[in-house]
Amino acid sequence: MKKFFVTMLVCLMTSAALWAQEGKWGVGLNLGYGTEASQAFLGGRVLYDIDDRFDVVGSFNRYFKDGELKTWDINADFHWNFYHHDFFEVYTITGLTLLHQKIGVIDYKDSFFGVNLGAGIMFDITENWKIGAELKGQIMSDSQFVPLVTAMYRF
């Protein structure tokens, strides 16, 4: 399963690079923490600018293993960039999430579907490189708060 998701992430990033239009696409890395999972994670993201005000972002995050517990999540978020400055933008986040947890080989396995709500800020480092931070809540049966930092390359 892990190889499948890594393969899918690489394919998604490659397709984004192949179809890149000037300033429309971006790929990046996430580093964050899930409070309910009590684990840090590392993930990848793909961003598409609909226009200057709206972005669509897909991400896959793999939480660092905690003993026998393995956790990952997939997110599809919509960003509304409500404040633009020359060097940064502030946005709100709404979206959907799927969180999956597994303990051992067959002891416990469960998936949680939920809604993402939050806000973020993205700083322009160069013309193509951006760094940012997000604070969002994943609202589901086992809701969690997810702060993260991200680095992104924009095509």
DASUL-V280980 format. One record per residue. PSI is psi in whole degrees, -180 to 180 (* if undefined). Layout:
psi
PSI
PSI
//
This chain:
psi
-40
-42
-37
-48
-37
-42
-44
-41
-44
-42
-42
-44
-39
-44
-36
-41
-37
-36
16
135
153
115
5
-30
154
148
148
-176
146
144
121
-166
133
121
-38
-40
-18
43
148
160
161
135
179
157
153
133
141
126
115
-49
-167
-23
-24
136
152
131
130
141
154
126
131
117
144
140
136
92
-119
-10
124
129
142
160
154
135
142
107
154
126
132
109
90
-13
122
135
170
-30
-6
166
147
137
157
158
128
143
-170
151
151
117
131
133
145
134
127
-167
-50
11
-49
134
132
150
143
127
138
-171
139
132
134
-160
161
170
140
126
137
117
-49
-170
-34
-24
136
150
153
177
145
148
118
155
134
103
113
-172
-37
72
152
156
134
96
142
158
152
148
134
141
125
133
*
//
